[in-house]
Amino acid sequence: MNPSPSTMGDIKLTYRFILLGIFSFMIFNLLFFQGTYHLAQGIYRVNDIWVLVHTFILGFLMMVVMGVMYQLIPVALLVSIYSNRLSKIQFWTYAVGVIGLLVGLWTVNTTWMAFFGTLTFTGVLLFVLNMLLSVKKLIQWNAMALIIVTAIFYLFNTVLFGLLLVLNYRFAWFPNIHDQLLYTHILFGIVGWLSSIIIGFSYKMAPMFSLAHGYSEKFSKWIYSGIQLGIILLVVGIFSHIPFFNWIGALFIVIGFVLFSYQMSEIMKHKMKSTLDIGFQVAVYAVYGSLFIIGLAIILYMFLGMSILLPFAYFFIMGWIGFSILGYLYKIVPFLYWTDKYSDKVGKEPVPMLKDLVSEKKGKIAFSLLFIGLIGNGLGIGLHFISFIWLSNTIYTLGAVYYGYLILRVFKA
Amino acid sequence: MINVEKVREILRQVYDPELGLNVVDLGLIYDIQVTENNDVYVKMTLTTPGCPLHGSITAGAESAVKSIPDVKEVKVDLVWEPAWNPNMMTEEAKKQLGR
């Protein structure tokens, strides 16, 4: 059966998600200065770090990913979005929930945390529902579809465990397993949801943006199985306190990442475009970077033990996940805007090309600043060097502001 | 007088905005037929199924052909068999992509 076009999600709603996401990214950079002291001391169980992490993950990453998924799911899986009305309700529920939750975390107000945490959970639940009802119409399952649906499953579990954490914080229902809930929440969110959704959509976007054909996808099931098995074994390890499960689980996840990097290199070998756009280049480097981060973490762990946890977490979240999203977003926003504004003018009048909507040269400057800032921040955290973090985060913030400006400029084209 | 070449020429004005190449040089046009009544049939594909630019490129091809004076009915069929591959591009298009 021939794949047929599908109804896209509400484009204006996607813009709202992206704009709020970019705004959160700016706030995150300001908050980072405030959290410098604790980060440099290796202290992360404090409210300003919780606010920092959740502003980045819930406010920026999740906001952008959810907004873009309303457009990408019809494209990647050839299904229509189940309900655009539900998407709107979901946006407001989630946005209000996240803002309230961040205020609750900031003020250490457990009632706010519980109430707005529940609202955030409801917002995500509505998103999951809308996605699953959309995917229900899927005709042909493939590796990408399986990874995306599994990632959505982990998204649900991530917020469920997050909700259990804040409710436990408020009502002390499970005082003995608070840490286990926290580690599982982090594992599900970082690996099960965000890493997997990037991997899943890369199966579509990487060949599309590089015009690659004729490459093999023979390792796709191993990538999927490695990561899934790794997550399950790690959860067993977290709850049983048996280190063997942690080691073997981590090993399987590493195998999944190694194979995914190989998959990306296969796609790159078969690309027709000799020069890739900067946004996509960044996303590709983020994949190889993830391997470097993991490899380096393993080596350093042997010498330094758990002290590498915080800089590793920083590089993994901000480097691999953050740069993947920032890179793809730099490609996707012009795509969405062009489709919205010019698609019905093709063949009738001259229309701009996508490269006319966003500057490659300026993009390179923004990404360079972000990259220098990223390395500096990670090193500053690892070496407990406060003034160094101040300096590098200033560079990162400059890059972030410039990046945000370039994205917003697309809407003025 | 409308003929296949004239239709092909007008389709060169329809671009894939991501690649900056027109649909003819990209090798996306599989067949063009022009009847005695000046009805035009175009069979085309896209570089990948589920391309987000699906609607705009096919509708753009239809609009471009309709803009030819005296054309009556225009039908654009989007097909996925045979699947597009890079060898279908013209040498000029490959060159523009840096190949």
Chai-1 contact restraints between the chains, C-beta under 6 A:
chainA,res_idxA,chainB,res_idxB,connection_type,confidence,min_distance_angstrom,max_distance_angstrom,comment,restraint_id
A,N2,B,W80,contact,1.0,0.0,6.0,A-B,restraint_1
A,P3,B,P49,contact,1.0,0.0,6.0,A-B,restraint_2
A,P3,B,G50,contact,1.0,0.0,6.0,A-B,restraint_3
A,P5,B,H54,contact,1.0,0.0,6.0,A-B,restraint_4
A,P5,B,G55,contact,1.0,0.0,6.0,A-B,restraint_5
A,V75,B,G50,contact,1.0,0.0,6.0,A-B,restraint_6
A,V75,B,P52,contact,1.0,0.0,6.0,A-B,restraint_7
A,L78,B,G50,contact,1.0,0.0,6.0,A-B,restraint_8
A,M208,B,T48,contact,1.0,0.0,6.0,A-B,restraint_9
A,H213,B,N85,contact,1.0,0.0,6.0,A-B,restraint_10
A,H213,B,P86,contact,1.0,0.0,6.0,A-B,restraint_11
A,M272,B,P86,contact,1.0,0.0,6.0,A-B,restraint_12
A,M272,B,L97,contact,1.0,0.0,6.0,A-B,restraint_13
A,K273,B,L97,contact,1.0,0.0,6.0,A-B,restraint_14
A,S274,B,G98,contact,1.0,0.0,6.0,A-B,restraint_15
A,T275,B,G98,contact,1.0,0.0,6.0,A-B,restraint_16
A,W338,B,P17,contact,1.0,0.0,6.0,A-B,restraint_17
A,S343,B,S56,contact,1.0,0.0,6.0,A-B,restraint_18
A,V346,B,S56,contact,1.0,0.0,6.0,A-B,restraint_19
A,V346,B,G60,contact,1.0,0.0,6.0,A-B,restraint_20
A,G347,B,V14,contact,1.0,0.0,6.0,A-B,restraint_21
A,G347,B,G60,contact,1.0,0.0,6.0,A-B,restraint_22
A,G347,B,S63,contact,1.0,0.0,6.0,A-B,restraint_23
A,G347,B,A64,contact,1.0,0.0,6.0,A-B,restraint_24
A,K348,B,S63,contact,1.0,0.0,6.0,A-B,restraint_25
A,M353,B,P17,contact,1.0,0.0,6.0,A-B,restraint_26
A,M353,B,G20,contact,1.0,0.0,6.0,A-B,restraint_27
A,L354,B,P17,contact,1.0,0.0,6.0,A-B,restraint_28
A,L354,B,E18,contact,1.0,0.0,6.0,A-B,restraint_29
